[in-house]
Amino acid sequence: DAGITQSPRHKVTETGTPVTLRCHQTENHRYMYWYRQDPGHGLRLIHYSYGVKDTDKGEVSDGYSVSRSKTEDFLLTLESATSSQTSVYFCAISDAGGTIYFGEGSWLTVV
Amino acid sequence: AQKITQTQPGMFVQEKEAVTLDCTYDTSDQSYGLFWYKQPSSGEMIFLIYQGSYDEQNATEGRYSLNFQKARKSANLVISASQLGDSAMYFCAMREGQRGAQKLVFGQGTRLTINP
């Protein structure tokens, strides 16, 4: 157990509404990540953070923003959700040895 | 160009048999790491095993071992004595470089089904 909690775990929202997913960790890891998983694409990196207020883009960052105001929390925001953002979102951390652990996932449906 | 290739979309294996899941990768970095994850039907991503590019020995974790062939750029997962609970999707992933953020690139996965 890497001490990662994602919320909400399931959400249905309407096109055009803002959505925020939260990732909370209890182990004080420096690096945190957001991935999305879609059929046929595996997992792809959206954004990552290397410290409080330090974030950078991943492979599929368009339409997403992130924030990290505390070490333990990494937020992913969809400013105006679209149907193409229907996906499973995973938060991850990397520990001191470089192993990456994932949260339980958040299922988001945009209708 | 795809960096991680898993050529087996699905595999069916009898319980108690050993199974090898294929993974090939492409990188020009000298320092990189290879990971395998298991995703059961419940959806979570479970870390199984890790191999660093400079590790001389193949990684092992219980019934899991990683057959690392650097010259062939392959990192196959071997599961010995398969169990019904091994039925799941399996993903191979790679991170390039050593320092800093451990950004992973994933393959598309192999769905393993263990038959009783």
Interface residues (C-beta under 8 A of the other chain):
Chain A: Y31 Y33 Y35 G40 H41 G42 L43 R44 L45 Y48 Y50 D56 G58 V88 F90 A92 S94 G98 T99 I100 Y101 F102 E104 G105 W107
Chain B: I4 G33 F35 Y37 G43 E44 M45 F47 Y50 F91 A93 R95 Q98 G100 A101 Q102 K103 L104 F106 G107 Q108 G109
